[in-house]
Amino acid sequence: MPKLTDVPKRILIGRALRSDKLGETLLPKRIALPVFASDPLSSVAYAPGEVLLVLSIAGLSAYHFSPWIALAVVVLMFTVVASYRQNVHAYPSGGGDYEVANTNLGPKAGLTVASALLVDYVLTVAVSISSGVENLGSAIPFVVENKVLCAIVIIVLLTLMNLRGVKESGSLFAIPTYIFVAGVFIMIAWGAYRGIVLGDTMMAPTADFEIKPEHAGLSGFALVFLLLRAFSSGCAALTGVEAISNGVPAFRKPKSKNAATTLALMGGLAVTMFCGIIFLAMATDVRMAENPATDLISNGKPVGESYVQDPVISQVAAAVFGDGTFFFVVLAAATALVLFLAANTAYNGFPLLGSILAQDRYLPRQLHTRGDRLAFSNGIVLLAGAAILLVWVYGADSTKLIQLYIVGVFVSFTLSQTGMVRHWNRHLKTEKDPAKRRHMIRSRAINAFGAFFTGLVLVVVLATKFTHGAWVALLGMVIFYVTMTAIRRHYDGVADEIAAAEERPDEYVRPSRVRSVVLVSKLHKPTLRALAYAKLMHADELEALSVNVDPAETKALKAEWERRGINVPLKILDSPYREITRPVIEYVKNVRRDSPRDAVMVYIPEYVVGHWYEHLLHNQSALRLKGRLLFTPGVMVTSVPYQLRSSELAKKRARKRQEWNAPGSVRRGPVEKGAKEPAGKSN
Amino acid sequence: MPKLTDVPKRILIGRALRSDKLGETLLPKRIALPVFASDPLSSVAYAPGEVLLVLSIAGLSAYHFSPWIALAVVVLMFTVVASYRQNVHAYPSGGGDYEVANTNLGPKAGLTVASALLVDYVLTVAVSISSGVENLGSAIPFVVENKVLCAIVIIVLLTLMNLRGVKESGSLFAIPTYIFVAGVFIMIAWGAYRGIVLGDTMMAPTADFEIKPEHAGLSGFALVFLLLRAFSSGCAALTGVEAISNGVPAFRKPKSKNAATTLALMGGLAVTMFCGIIFLAMATDVRMAENPATDLISNGKPVGESYVQDPVISQVAAAVFGDGTFFFVVLAAATALVLFLAANTAYNGFPLLGSILAQDRYLPRQLHTRGDRLAFSNGIVLLAGAAILLVWVYGADSTKLIQLYIVGVFVSFTLSQTGMVRHWNRHLKTEKDPAKRRHMIRSRAINAFGAFFTGLVLVVVLATKFTHGAWVALLGMVIFYVTMTAIRRHYDGVADEIAAAEERPDEYVRPSRVRSVVLVSKLHKPTLRALAYAKLMHADELEALSVNVDPAETKALKAEWERRGINVPLKILDSPYREITRPVIEYVKNVRRDSPRDAVMVYIPEYVVGHWYEHLLHNQSALRLKGRLLFTPGVMVTSVPYQLRSSELAKKRARKRQEWNAPGSVRRGPVEKGAKEPAGKSN
């Protein structure tokens, strides 16, 4: 029976999932689209502006190159979408780029992709939140006046939300995303109608400004370089496209086909919105500059430091709908919300990738366990910390952060597509069916073109952005790469060390007898329980052991022992320095020295308590003793718990923690039962 | 054979102590005096100055009251020394004021004394270091210009030294203390010789200054109040007198007699030095003011903020020996060193008192263990943190800190002496021998006068200093008191809960059979060892348990299990969410539900590793599982350790930690073997 306090939660996030209900949570396309596409779709909120911004360096005249750059971005988007449609067919398991690179190009390429993706998740948070704050700021001035503060507050809120474990739900994504998409389409349509049919002159708020070119009259190589830089910035529209390839298992069947369709839909929507906004920006004479304070000229004077440059999407909306109108505010709100959702996807993606990496022993094993709250939390906090640092350092300026953003994406695109080419080559070697061969050859061509094009963009991005901040992203990648390599090396070393030799296991049964020792400090219920349990275990020898720290207490213990007639011999160890650990360790070592074929089993009565501070008051000596005993060969340590009343509290807390559902489970899909083997209870 | 690197350590602090060598470490009087008296003797470095400082409030004319105040301090000192000589005879066990108050006045009085002493230890550090820095500053200007920084650096150094475990050694204390005492006596003698025999006019550096009285022409009640305040400040000379009564067990036999003699010696030295310095200060026209910047007038103008008021001892030394002369510098250095040693005594006293309080369950039990490095470290860090905070807040100004200092000492004095009166009353009820009765009545009279006098001083101190800072000390005492009461209440509650009922212990043997479960993830050496050990234990049932987190791995495990022909049934638990904890807990619960009289023993193979970061990479799932299992009734958890190669490192570290000697062991003396019972290995 659900508690009363559960009701609002149930309403908000739906019934808690039972494992047998997993099937119901598979996503139909209409939900999968917003769940996976909030990141790439939201990037049209900033990508068009970045193109104009870079072009402005060469002055207003350079703006007329923007349709060409838009065209290049469109071609790139179609290439990438086409390529990834091959991926989802070939790798329906949801490993994404990491799996593709790892399988086809080897672990180093896989790890490079993983490092790139981890850096990218951090940047997704930083860029999306910063851009969201800027969009929100176009409607609410306070927000833009305290950009860094607001961005950090939103990151902290998102973090708390994810730590609490608000489960991702499809409709949470669907509503704002569809409002955003619809809003942008209405804006484009209404703008086109007003401009073409009504012949209105729509003016962006910045239409009257002049732009002071930082480098007037660029030509030749310098112009090409600038255009390439503008193109690189426009490529920000492609971030997040790979998300669907990680999420294939979450789709309804036929999974791969549905995922591919969703990819195509997403690509089509993104491209239309991107071009539409660029087109409207040109039509309404939007003016943006990299350094607005000095380079935007209003009435012959620079606008100065106090000027806030609104995002292109909100300037266009102001021109089309009118500043401050209902539609304007709704679109600004929807844009900000979609950008925050895009950031939220990184909160799910980061730990999920972490769990895959943990499976391959590049990260601590415990991250592998899905839905493990503690492991998940560590990932979340790491992600949030890094994002806050970036937002802080770069003043929540999306333009500056985007310089770092695109490297990781294109490293991952390029390696993944190269891997796909290898994949087809390998399959073509064995495939005989001509129809299938034709299909594969076609796929290979698409992926090869994808690899070539994204590789080219990667070179362009590196060349044009390295000094502008891309080096920071590369440094981050190197740090992840080195750390994960070191962890893997450690695990491999340990695996070698503990690999079982090929003898029969019975040869390991070196000890022949067990001597049980129950540690006793006082005669109370925990001790009596430990004694009773120890007796049950039929050891070859059983004795109780107490350390004489206080002669009076020891005397009382002995008297009580005899009075109760406990039929286990009680041994008292002297301890002139009132230590507990040393005498016990030395006693155990002596036992082992005297009879090396005896194993020693030490029973320690432990209090189970409810509050953290109670831990400080109990069990500390026992814990330390246990730590030392584990270093002594031939010793086992058994904790015999005694549950104090206060432990009920901790039990409840632990149960609650266990029932927690990890965010991101919707987009990852359920574990395939019997994917490789029907693994029921058996043997 | 000692390692080469041990040689310097051996030279510095002597051979490591073995418990059978404890007898050798008992202190002769000539060493006990400096070990215990560095705190009270060093206080003559600041106490005389404080008297002059307070008197200056009423102007220069009030200085002529200073001999009378010195006389009052002398009388008080003799009273306190005489009283404590009774204590060391009556309580040779070293419990000190806490034991006396606890035994005779009940636990609340005992706890009050303990709180007062704990606060006092913190203030000993803060005051002594600040004063030491001021004395050092009279020779090295840099030090006094960066007082707070220097004081904090010295506290940090002392802390590190004590954390590392530099053992207290008698000669470490003896040399600087004797140099300091000798230096002060030479100064007094040389000053008297120059003044009386040679008829020199000795001038302190401040002799030419005028003092602007803050309240000129005080009379009546106001004057009395000021004199009482000056007396309170002079009482700073008495801090630390009780140290000897805590250290009786460290003395050679006859312990009590030697301790009493040392007390008398210490009192005589302190009084002579205190009076000598006051006398020289008067003779050399030392001028001190509470606010030197405004109240000291040089050539008709205030000396201003840049003026640094040197301690009275260094002003006198400058007058007698000449500023910057060899003797001057030696005395300044010895003074600073003795003050730092006085601070160091608090580093030993604080954890030692903590261990006594832990024995009475006012503090966590593990502090009880003597020489436990971890417990000791916590005390040290708490002490250092509080002292640094005080030094920071009060700008390392010894004058301001002394306002807080004296309350705790006199709370402890008064309660201890009152307790002694009760002690004698109790003994007089039963004692028949007239000679002994006479002796007791005399002792009671001394203690009664001591209680009355110190109680009076306590009232004076509270009345004159409460608003000047004594409230901070009282607040600190309340915090300690409340915390310790809460801890005691918790322990008492738990003790009630776990108290064994009066049935025969066999009635607790509720479970009748044991079902052993070995947790298995892979078949490697740690697993094989756990299986082998589990087999040794002759449980009624034995099975291996694995959680199917990855179907491929599970399949491999089953195949390997069969290939090796392991004759233990392997059970696989499904885990659709890739959890480990939940399926195991539910399995164990089901076992208990099906057969409630079965106990379940869970064997967990554990890796023993060497570095802290390796802990992050191993055992995390096992630890968490263990934590949850302990909440399940009827379950025991056995760790079967597998020592990885890297564990050797941690083993060495642990051994080193074990051989560490707690600072303060010299002054506490060895544990009395068989103090209450000859507790050899027996039964």
Interface residues (C-beta under 8 A of the other chain):
Chain A: S19 L22 S355 Q359 P364 R365 Q366 H368 T369 R370 G371 D372 L374 I487 H490 Y491 V494 A495 E497 I498 A499 A500 A501 R504 P505 D506 Y508 V509 R510 P511 S512 R513 V514 L523 H524 K525 P526 T527 L528 R529 L531 A532 Y533 K535 L536 M537 H538 A539 N548 V549 D550 P551 A552 T554 K555 K558 W561 R564 G565 I566 P569 L570 K571 I572 L573 D574 P576 Y577 R578 E579 I580 T581 R582 A599 M601 Y603 E606 Y607 V608 E614 L616 L617 H618 Q620 S621 R624 K626 G627 R628 L629 L630 F631 P633 V635 M636 V637 T638 S639 V640 P641 Y642 Q643 L644 R645 S647 A650 K651 A654 Q658 P670 V671 K673 G674 A675 K676 E677 A679 G680 K681 S682 N683
Chain B: S19 L22 S355 Q359 P364 R365 Q366 H368 T369 R370 G371 D372 L374 I487 H490 Y491 V494 A495 E497 I498 A499 A500 A501 R504 P505 D506 Y508 V509 R510 P511 S512 R513 V514 L523 H524 K525 P526 T527 L528 R529 L531 A532 Y533 K535 L536 M537 H538 A539 N548 V549 D550 P551 A552 T554 K555 K558 W561 R564 G565 I566 P569 L570 K571 I572 L573 D574 P576 Y577 R578 E579 I580 T581 R582 A599 M601 Y603 E606 Y607 V608 E614 L616 L617 H618 Q620 S621 R624 K626 G627 R628 L629 L630 F631 P633 V635 M636 V637 T638 S639 V640 P641 Y642 Q643 L644 R645 S647 A650 K651 A654 Q658 P670 V671 K673 G674 A675 K676 E677 A679 G680 K681 S682 N683
